[in-house]
Amino acid sequence: MLSRSFHLEIRTPEKLIYEGEVTSVRAPGVEGNFEILAGHIPFLTALEVGELRIREGDTPQLLATSGGVFEVLRTGVTALVETAEWASEIDVQRAATALERAQAHLAANALDLNVQRAEAARARAQNRVKVASNL
Amino acid sequence: MATLREIRRRIASITNIAQVTDAMRVVAAARLRRAQENITATRPYAEKLDTILGHLISQIENPTHPLLERREVKHVCLISVSGDRGLCGSFNSNVIRTTTQRSQHYQANGADVTLICIGRRTHEHFSRRGYDITDAYVNIFRQLEFQTAVDVVHEFEQLYVDKQIDRVEVIYNNFKSAILQTVLVEQLLPLEPEVPEGDELFLDYVYEPGQEALFEMLLSKDLNMQMWKVLLDSNAAEQAARMAAMENATQKANELIDELILQRNRARQTQITTEISEIVSGAAALEG
């Protein structure tokens, strides 16, 4: 029993992204990245913008997420995230333009600019580009 | 009595109208199906969020949070959700009427009312009548995005925490089924989370960061989700209302066409009769 598997679900407000048995999942917690294996104690944490890495077999699968909650129970693990995109489905070109736009937006520093939101948008764009290139 | 040509022209134009309304019905039906799928798709997330929030609340002795704080109601924010387009029966006017009533109700009790308008219809109506509109979101239903719900929530959440408003209500069309939609008034703030029945199988979690920080985050997410559901519901209700309205219109048009065809036949017959009697009397005059 080297790698026991457990049930994982990744849900967003718009759809159920993933449901299945995995042997490990790595997630971007607010206090640093962490990895969950089977048999973890009940655990509740907030997620940052970052990369979710799940392992079903030998090859890991990557997702770009933009923050949410992560719950570990004895019965399984659930990630509730605002958005989640498979790395393989990210349009790198589009992600790169979005990043440029977000940066230009921040650099322009308009009067009505909501800095907090602009920075969040930039972080999301950066993350998508990064996750796509990690594939 | 209308001439034969006039009747024919009317039949042609009403046939056109019936074609258009029927096409609109088909489009609305397709959009309704998609809107219903969207509602179903939120369920896994929403249910889980509710359970987690429930678990947390059952663990916290005395939940306190700015969003749970009840105050004397002096400033009210009403979120009025309509559609961007007409031709959907009383869908928009119901929301407008209920919003006006709520607004008058609060004003009568000495509170002042600000509006957040979602959908072009309410925005046009209330901005013309000089209501105090904090913000408006128009043309969002064509391509509904979760981010819109987040933006709306962000706006009134901040106002609430800053104590500029003491109560937030949303007025929208609730999608019960394809044939039944009702206008609902729901209180969004202050939040009144339900304390769930004790779940015996549940053991407390390890929290990271603290319990309170997570509670705060979840409350905010819960609010986003409520707003998102409102938008999806309103969208589905709009399509359903339009579908029904267009079906009605097509039916009425077809009834009118049937009636006009009868009139046309009668007019045609009269014309032929007149012609024959003219010919007959002409022939009789020649013989005589």
Contacts between the chains, C-beta under 8 A, distances in Angstrom:
chain1	res1	chain2	res2	distance
A	9	B	44	7.3
A	9	B	48	7.9
A	11	B	44	4.7
A	11	B	45	4.3
A	11	B	48	6.2
A	12	B	45	6.1
A	12	B	146	7.8
A	13	B	42	5.5
A	13	B	45	5.1
A	13	B	46	7.6
A	13	B	146	4.9
A	13	B	224	7.6
A	13	B	225	6.3
A	13	B	228	5.6
A	14	B	38	7.6
A	14	B	41	6.0
A	14	B	42	7.2
A	14	B	146	5.9
A	15	B	41	4.6
A	16	B	41	7.4
A	16	B	44	4.8
A	16	B	45	7.9
A	29	B	208	6.3
A	30	B	208	7.4
A	30	B	209	6.0
A	31	B	208	5.6
A	31	B	209	6.3
A	41	B	206	6.0
A	42	B	203	5.5
A	42	B	204	7.1
A	42	B	205	4.6
A	42	B	206	6.7
A	43	B	205	5.6
A	43	B	206	4.9
A	43	B	207	8.0
A	43	B	208	7.2
A	44	B	52	7.0
A	44	B	56	7.7
A	44	B	205	4.1
A	44	B	206	7.4
A	44	B	207	5.5
A	44	B	208	7.5
A	44	B	214	6.1
A	45	B	207	7.2
A	45	B	208	4.2
A	45	B	209	7.7
A	45	B	214	7.5
A	46	B	208	7.7
A	46	B	209	6.8
A	46	B	213	7.2
A	46	B	214	6.0
A	46	B	217	5.5
A	68	B	221	7.7
A	69	B	49	7.7
A	69	B	52	6.5
A	69	B	214	7.4
A	69	B	217	7.1
A	69	B	218	6.6
A	69	B	221	7.1
A	71	B	48	7.6
A	71	B	52	5.7
A	71	B	205	7.5
A	72	B	205	7.7
A	74	B	203	8.0
A	78	B	48	5.6
A	80	B	45	5.8
A	80	B	48	5.7
A	80	B	49	5.9
A	80	B	52	7.5
A	80	B	221	7.6
A	82	B	146	7.0
A	82	B	150	7.7
A	83	B	146	7.7
